[in-house]
Amino acid sequence: MIFSIILKAIDIMELLILVRVLLSWIPNLARTTFGEIIYKVTEPLLAPIRKFVPSNSPIDFSPILLFVVFYFFKRFLWILFR
């Protein structure tokens, strides 16, 4: 039960991060209320990762790293709750 709730929450966050990445390609949509909500929900997870990623590139790699973290966290949970 708890395992499935945690996995669903991670899946939702992955979807929101993907939406945020797509919104970054369309600047006008990113400035809408919907874009601001997505930003406010995902930024607390992405901001700490940006501290460790060099920012001398125009591409933000923090969503990719967060997907990797989520992947390993899901694997860990799968082993833990098997």
N, C-alpha and C positions, 0 to 999 in steps of 0.2 A: 504494500500500500504506500508506504513512505517513499520507497524506491521509485515507484511509478510517478508519484507527484513531483519528486525532484527531477526525474528525467523529463517530464512534461515542461517544467519550469525552464530547464536548460534549452529544450527545443524551442520554446517561445522566445527566449533571449537570443538564440541563434537566428531566428527569423527576424526579430527586430533589428539585429545588427546587420543582417543582409539588406533589409529595407533601408537602413541608414546609409549603407555603402551605395546603394542605388540612388538614393536621394542626393548624395553628394555629387552625382554626375549631372543632376538637374537642379541648379542653384535656386530657381524660382520655387520649386516644390519644397526645398529644404527650409525656406523661410516662411512656410505656412504654419498654421496651428498644429497640423498633423506632424510636420517636420520637427517642430519644437518639442512636441511630446516625445517623439522617437529619440531626439537628442537627449532630453532630460532623463529618459529611462536607461539609455545605453552609456551615457558618458561616465557614470560612476564606475563602470567596469573597464572602459577603455582608457581612462585617464591614468590609472596607475601603470598600465603597460607602456604608455607613451614615455614614461620616465626612464625606461630601460632601453627604448628603441631610439637610435640616432635619428634626428629630425632633419638631416641635410638632404633629404630626398623629397620630391613633390608628392610621392606616394606614401600614404599612411598605412604602415604594415601592422598596426595594432589590432585591427579586426581579424587579420589572418592568424596572428599569434593567439588571440582569444579563442578562435575556433579550435586551434591546436590544444589549448588548455582545457576547453570544454570536452574535447575528444578524450583526452587522457583522464579527466575527471569522471566521465561516463564509464570508461573502462575500469577505473578503480572502483566505482560504485557497483558495477556489474560483478566484479570479483568479490567485493565485500558482502553483497546481498544475495549471492547465488544460492 
